[in-house]
Amino acid sequence: MQMADGGTNMADAIQLSTRKLIQKIGFRVMVIVTDGEPTYGEPTPEEATLKAAKEAKNN
């Protein structure tokens, strides 16, 4: 997991939230607030974020 250093790691935020929310029963909502575009992730930050979001949706 990337630590705060001026970058935006949306994929890690989504993955962490998914791990926390998967344990909850009932209606689950994830809200991500950021001041920037994703800057971390492989193969690209955008692809990593979309992959994490799709995985979260399927859980």
PDB file as gemmi writes it, atoms N, CA and C in Angstrom:
CRYST1    1.000    1.000    1.000  90.00  90.00  90.00 P 1                      
ATOM      1  N   MET A   1       0.837  -1.168   0.000  1.00  0.00           N  
ATOM      2  CA  MET A   1       0.000   0.000   0.000  1.00  0.00           C  
ATOM      3  C   MET A   1       0.886   1.237   0.000  1.00  0.00           C  
ATOM      4  N   GLN A   2       0.548   2.204  -0.829  1.00  0.00           N  
ATOM      5  CA  GLN A   2       1.292   3.456  -0.894  1.00  0.00           C  
ATOM      6  C   GLN A   2       0.873   4.367   0.257  1.00  0.00           C  
ATOM      7  N   MET A   3       1.817   5.050   0.831  1.00  0.00           N  
ATOM      8  CA  MET A   3       1.526   5.997   1.893  1.00  0.00           C  
ATOM      9  C   MET A   3       1.383   7.389   1.290  1.00  0.00           C  
ATOM     10  N   ALA A   4       0.810   8.273   2.047  1.00  0.00           N  
ATOM     11  CA  ALA A   4       0.592   9.643   1.580  1.00  0.00           C  
ATOM     12  C   ALA A   4       1.919  10.304   1.249  1.00  0.00           C  
ATOM     13  N   ASP A   5       2.088  10.638   0.004  1.00  0.00           N  
ATOM     14  CA  ASP A   5       3.290  11.335  -0.432  1.00  0.00           C  
ATOM     15  C   ASP A   5       2.968  12.263  -1.589  1.00  0.00           C  
ATOM     16  N   GLY A   6       1.726  12.676  -1.661  1.00  0.00           N  
ATOM     17  CA  GLY A   6       1.318  13.570  -2.736  1.00  0.00           C  
ATOM     18  C   GLY A   6       0.682  12.854  -3.902  1.00  0.00           C  
ATOM     19  N   GLY A   7       0.648  11.532  -3.879  1.00  0.00           N  
ATOM     20  CA  GLY A   7       0.033  10.766  -4.958  1.00  0.00           C  
ATOM     21  C   GLY A   7      -1.375  10.331  -4.579  1.00  0.00           C  
ATOM     22  N   THR A   8      -2.067   9.763  -5.553  1.00  0.00           N  
ATOM     23  CA  THR A   8      -3.435   9.290  -5.336  1.00  0.00           C  
ATOM     24  C   THR A   8      -3.512   7.836  -5.762  1.00  0.00           C  
ATOM     25  N   ASN A   9      -3.734   6.956  -4.794  1.00  0.00           N  
ATOM     26  CA  ASN A   9      -3.815   5.532  -5.078  1.00  0.00           C  
ATOM     27  C   ASN A   9      -5.252   5.058  -4.846  1.00  0.00           C  
ATOM     28  N   MET A  10      -6.098   5.279  -5.839  1.00  0.00           N  
ATOM     29  CA  MET A  10      -7.501   4.912  -5.720  1.00  0.00           C  
ATOM     30  C   MET A  10      -7.687   3.401  -5.684  1.00  0.00           C  
ATOM     31  N   ALA A  11      -6.871   2.660  -6.411  1.00  0.00           N  
ATOM     32  CA  ALA A  11      -7.000   1.203  -6.444  1.00  0.00           C  
ATOM     33  C   ALA A  11      -6.814   0.628  -5.045  1.00  0.00           C  
ATOM     34  N   ASP A  12      -5.792   1.064  -4.321  1.00  0.00           N  
ATOM     35  CA  ASP A  12      -5.574   0.579  -2.956  1.00  0.00           C  
ATOM     36  C   ASP A  12      -6.717   0.996  -2.037  1.00  0.00           C  
ATOM     37  N   ALA A  13      -7.223   2.195  -2.211  1.00  0.00           N  
ATOM     38  CA  ALA A  13      -8.345   2.659  -1.386  1.00  0.00           C  
ATOM     39  C   ALA A  13      -9.573   1.782  -1.606  1.00  0.00           C  
ATOM     40  N   ILE A  14      -9.843   1.446  -2.845  1.00  0.00           N  
ATOM     41  CA  ILE A  14     -10.986   0.595  -3.167  1.00  0.00           C  
ATOM     42  C   ILE A  14     -10.779  -0.804  -2.610  1.00  0.00           C  
ATOM     43  N   GLN A  15      -9.583  -1.352  -2.764  1.00  0.00           N  
ATOM     44  CA  GLN A  15      -9.304  -2.694  -2.276  1.00  0.00           C  
ATOM     45  C   GLN A  15      -9.406  -2.766  -0.748  1.00  0.00           C  
ATOM     46  N   LEU A  16      -8.890  -1.769  -0.055  1.00  0.00           N  
ATOM     47  CA  LEU A  16      -8.986  -1.737   1.401  1.00  0.00           C  
ATOM     48  C   LEU A  16     -10.448  -1.636   1.840  1.00  0.00           C  
ATOM     49  N   SER A  17     -11.193  -0.762   1.200  1.00  0.00           N  
ATOM     50  CA  SER A  17     -12.607  -0.612   1.530  1.00  0.00           C  
ATOM     51  C   SER A  17     -13.377  -1.892   1.265  1.00  0.00           C  
ATOM     52  N   THR A  18     -13.058  -2.566   0.177  1.00  0.00           N  
ATOM     53  CA  THR A  18     -13.732  -3.822  -0.156  1.00  0.00           C  
ATOM     54  C   THR A  18     -13.486  -4.862   0.928  1.00  0.00           C  
ATOM     55  N   ARG A  19     -12.252  -4.965   1.387  1.00  0.00           N  
ATOM     56  CA  ARG A  19     -11.937  -5.934   2.455  1.00  0.00           C  
ATOM     57  C   ARG A  19     -12.711  -5.624   3.730  1.00  0.00           C  
ATOM     58  N   LYS A  20     -12.887  -4.345   4.039  1.00  0.00           N  
ATOM     59  CA  LYS A  20     -13.628  -3.960   5.236  1.00  0.00           C  
ATOM     60  C   LYS A  20     -15.129  -4.188   5.053  1.00  0.00           C  
ATOM     61  N   LEU A  21     -15.659  -3.836   3.892  1.00  0.00           N  
ATOM     62  CA  LEU A  21     -17.098  -3.917   3.658  1.00  0.00           C  
ATOM     63  C   LEU A  21     -17.597  -5.339   3.431  1.00  0.00           C  
ATOM     64  N   ILE A  22     -16.743  -6.210   2.919  1.00  0.00           N  
ATOM     65  CA  ILE A  22     -17.185  -7.574   2.599  1.00  0.00           C  
ATOM     66  C   ILE A  22     -17.663  -8.303   3.848  1.00  0.00           C  
ATOM     67  N   GLN A  23     -17.193  -7.879   5.003  1.00  0.00           N  
ATOM     68  CA  GLN A  23     -17.572  -8.503   6.267  1.00  0.00           C  
ATOM     69  C   GLN A  23     -18.936  -8.026   6.763  1.00  0.00           C  
ATOM     70  N   LYS A  24     -19.467  -6.981   6.158  1.00  0.00           N  
ATOM     71  CA  LYS A  24     -20.719  -6.385   6.612  1.00  0.00           C  
ATOM     72  C   LYS A  24     -21.910  -7.010   5.896  1.00  0.00           C  
ATOM     73  N   ILE A  25     -23.004  -7.144   6.625  1.00  0.00           N  
ATOM     74  CA  ILE A  25     -24.249  -7.660   6.058  1.00  0.00           C  
ATOM     75  C   ILE A  25     -25.155  -6.478   5.767  1.00  0.00           C  
ATOM     76  N   GLY A  26     -25.889  -6.571   4.673  1.00  0.00           N  
ATOM     77  CA  GLY A  26     -26.836  -5.515   4.332  1.00  0.00           C  
ATOM     78  C   GLY A  26     -26.320  -4.634   3.215  1.00  0.00           C  
ATOM     79  N   PHE A  27     -26.908  -3.470   3.127  1.00  0.00           N  
ATOM     80  CA  PHE A  27     -26.580  -2.515   2.071  1.00  0.00           C  
ATOM     81  C   PHE A  27     -25.198  -1.925   2.322  1.00  0.00           C  
ATOM     82  N   ARG A  28     -24.323  -1.996   1.324  1.00  0.00           N  
ATOM     83  CA  ARG A  28     -22.964  -1.479   1.456  1.00  0.00           C  
ATOM     84  C   ARG A  28     -22.730  -0.393   0.412  1.00  0.00           C  
ATOM     85  N   VAL A  29     -22.105   0.670   0.837  1.00  0.00           N  
ATOM     86  CA  VAL A  29     -21.814   1.803  -0.044  1.00  0.00           C  
ATOM     87  C   VAL A  29     -20.359   2.198   0.151  1.00  0.00           C  
ATOM     88  N   MET A  30     -19.698   2.498  -0.948  1.00  0.00           N  
ATOM     89  CA  MET A  30     -18.325   2.975  -0.895  1.00  0.00           C  
ATOM     90  C   MET A  30     -18.282   4.357  -1.553  1.00  0.00           C  
ATOM     91  N   VAL A  31     -17.785   5.327  -0.817  1.00  0.00           N  
ATOM     92  CA  VAL A  31     -17.645   6.688  -1.341  1.00  0.00           C  
ATOM     93  C   VAL A  31     -16.169   7.042  -1.259  1.00  0.00           C  
ATOM     94  N   ILE A  32     -15.617   7.444  -2.375  1.00  0.00           N  
ATOM     95  CA  ILE A  32     -14.198   7.815  -2.402  1.00  0.00           C  
ATOM     96  C   ILE A  32     -14.111   9.290  -2.762  1.00  0.00           C  
ATOM     97  N   VAL A  33     -13.451  10.048  -1.909  1.00  0.00           N  
ATOM     98  CA  VAL A  33     -13.272  11.470  -2.134  1.00  0.00           C  
ATOM     99  C   VAL A  33     -11.782  11.708  -2.358  1.00  0.00           C  
ATOM    100  N   THR A  34     -11.464  12.376  -3.431  1.00  0.00           N  
ATOM    101  CA  THR A  34     -10.063  12.617  -3.756  1.00  0.00           C  
ATOM    102  C   THR A  34      -9.904  14.006  -4.354  1.00  0.00           C  
ATOM    103  N   ASP A  35      -8.698  14.497  -4.300  1.00  0.00           N  
ATOM    104  CA  ASP A  35      -8.419  15.795  -4.903  1.00  0.00           C  
ATOM    105  C   ASP A  35      -7.624  15.653  -6.201  1.00  0.00           C  
ATOM    106  N   GLY A  36      -7.560  14.427  -6.707  1.00  0.00           N  
ATOM    107  CA  GLY A  36      -6.770  14.241  -7.914  1.00  0.00           C  
ATOM    108  C   GLY A  36      -7.143  12.994  -8.679  1.00  0.00           C  
ATOM    109  N   GLU A  37      -6.421  12.738  -9.745  1.00  0.00           N  
ATOM    110  CA  GLU A  37      -6.586  11.544 -10.551  1.00  0.00           C  
ATOM    111  C   GLU A  37      -5.692  10.455  -9.981  1.00  0.00           C  
ATOM    112  N   PRO A  38      -6.004   9.182 -10.299  1.00  0.00           N  
ATOM    113  CA  PRO A  38      -5.132   8.114  -9.803  1.00  0.00           C  
ATOM    114  C   PRO A  38      -3.722   8.249 -10.366  1.00  0.00           C  
ATOM    115  N   THR A  39      -2.736   8.091  -9.490  1.00  0.00           N  
ATOM    116  CA  THR A  39      -1.343   8.219  -9.930  1.00  0.00           C  
ATOM    117  C   THR A  39      -0.517   6.971  -9.643  1.00  0.00           C  
ATOM    118  N   TYR A  40      -1.134   5.953  -9.018  1.00  0.00           N  
ATOM    119  CA  TYR A  40      -0.445   4.697  -8.736  1.00  0.00           C  
ATOM    120  C   TYR A  40      -1.253   3.536  -9.287  1.00  0.00           C  
ATOM    121  N   GLY A  41      -0.580   2.485  -9.693  1.00  0.00           N  
ATOM    122  CA  GLY A  41      -1.247   1.277 -10.148  1.00  0.00           C  
ATOM    123  C   GLY A  41      -0.610   0.719 -11.400  1.00  0.00           C  
ATOM    124  N   GLU A  42      -0.757  -0.569 -11.571  1.00  0.00           N  
ATOM    125  CA  GLU A  42      -0.193  -1.271 -12.730  1.00  0.00           C  
ATOM    126  C   GLU A  42      -1.310  -1.992 -13.457  1.00  0.00           C  
ATOM    127  N   PRO A  43      -1.361  -2.052 -14.757  1.00  0.00           N  
ATOM    128  CA  PRO A  43      -0.368  -1.515 -15.684  1.00  0.00           C  
ATOM    129  C   PRO A  43      -0.435   0.007 -15.800  1.00  0.00           C  
ATOM    130  N   THR A  44      -1.613   0.595 -15.602  1.00  0.00           N  
ATOM    131  CA  THR A  44      -1.719   2.053 -15.495  1.00  0.00           C  
ATOM    132  C   THR A  44      -2.600   2.358 -14.290  1.00  0.00           C  
ATOM    133  N   PRO A  45      -2.482   3.546 -13.728  1.00  0.00           N  
ATOM    134  CA  PRO A  45      -3.326   3.885 -12.586  1.00  0.00           C  
ATOM    135  C   PRO A  45      -4.823   3.774 -12.888  1.00  0.00           C  
ATOM    136  N   GLU A  46      -5.219   4.191 -14.070  1.00  0.00           N  
ATOM    137  CA  GLU A  46      -6.627   4.135 -14.447  1.00  0.00           C  
ATOM    138  C   GLU A  46      -7.121   2.696 -14.548  1.00  0.00           C  
ATOM    139  N   GLU A  47      -6.322   1.841 -15.166  1.00  0.00           N  
ATOM    140  CA  GLU A  47      -6.714   0.430 -15.308  1.00  0.00           C  
ATOM    141  C   GLU A  47      -6.760  -0.260 -13.946  1.00  0.00           C  
ATOM    142  N   ALA A  48      -5.813   0.036 -13.077  1.00  0.00           N  
ATOM    143  CA  ALA A  48      -5.805  -0.558 -11.745  1.00  0.00           C  
ATOM    144  C   ALA A  48      -7.037  -0.126 -10.956  1.00  0.00           C  
ATOM    145  N   THR A  49      -7.423   1.139 -11.082  1.00  0.00           N  
ATOM    146  CA  THR A  49      -8.599   1.653 -10.385  1.00  0.00           C  
ATOM    147  C   THR A  49      -9.867   1.000 -10.904  1.00  0.00           C  
ATOM    148  N   LEU A  50     -10.001   0.903 -12.212  1.00  0.00           N  
ATOM    149  CA  LEU A  50     -11.189   0.271 -12.787  1.00  0.00           C  
ATOM    150  C   LEU A  50     -11.272  -1.207 -12.424  1.00  0.00           C  
ATOM    151  N   LYS A  51     -10.149  -1.893 -12.422  1.00  0.00           N  
ATOM    152  CA  LYS A  51     -10.132  -3.311 -12.036  1.00  0.00           C  
ATOM    153  C   LYS A  51     -10.579  -3.468 -10.583  1.00  0.00           C  
ATOM    154  N   ALA A  52     -10.059  -2.639  -9.697  1.00  0.00           N  
ATOM    155  CA  ALA A  52     -10.441  -2.704  -8.286  1.00  0.00           C  
ATOM    156  C   ALA A  52     -11.919  -2.404  -8.111  1.00  0.00           C  
ATOM    157  N   ALA A  53     -12.440  -1.443  -8.858  1.00  0.00           N  
ATOM    158  CA  ALA A  53     -13.861  -1.103  -8.765  1.00  0.00           C  
ATOM    159  C   ALA A  53     -14.739  -2.248  -9.247  1.00  0.00           C  
ATOM    160  N   LYS A  54     -14.352  -2.899 -10.326  1.00  0.00           N  
ATOM    161  CA  LYS A  54     -15.128  -4.036 -10.827  1.00  0.00           C  
ATOM    162  C   LYS A  54     -15.109  -5.192  -9.826  1.00  0.00           C  
ATOM    163  N   GLU A  55     -13.959  -5.445  -9.220  1.00  0.00           N  
ATOM    164  CA  GLU A  55     -13.868  -6.503  -8.210  1.00  0.00           C  
ATOM    165  C   GLU A  55     -14.731  -6.170  -6.998  1.00  0.00           C  
ATOM    166  N   ALA A  56     -14.734  -4.898  -6.594  1.00  0.00           N  
ATOM    167  CA  ALA A  56     -15.552  -4.482  -5.453  1.00  0.00           C  
ATOM    168  C   ALA A  56     -17.032  -4.672  -5.776  1.00  0.00           C  
ATOM    169  N   LYS A  57     -17.416  -4.335  -6.975  1.00  0.00           N  
ATOM    170  CA  LYS A  57     -18.819  -4.474  -7.377  1.00  0.00           C  
ATOM    171  C   LYS A  57     -19.268  -5.936  -7.354  1.00  0.00           C  
ATOM    172  N   ASN A  58     -18.381  -6.838  -7.711  1.00  0.00           N  
ATOM    173  CA  ASN A  58     -18.708  -8.264  -7.759  1.00  0.00           C  
ATOM    174  C   ASN A  58     -18.700  -8.920  -6.379  1.00  0.00           C  
ATOM    175  N   ASN A  59     -18.217  -8.219  -5.375  1.00  0.00           N  
ATOM    176  CA  ASN A  59     -18.205  -8.780  -4.013  1.00  0.00           C  
ATOM    177  C   ASN A  59     -19.387  -8.255  -3.294  1.00  0.00           C  
TER     178      ASN A  59                                                      
END                                                                             
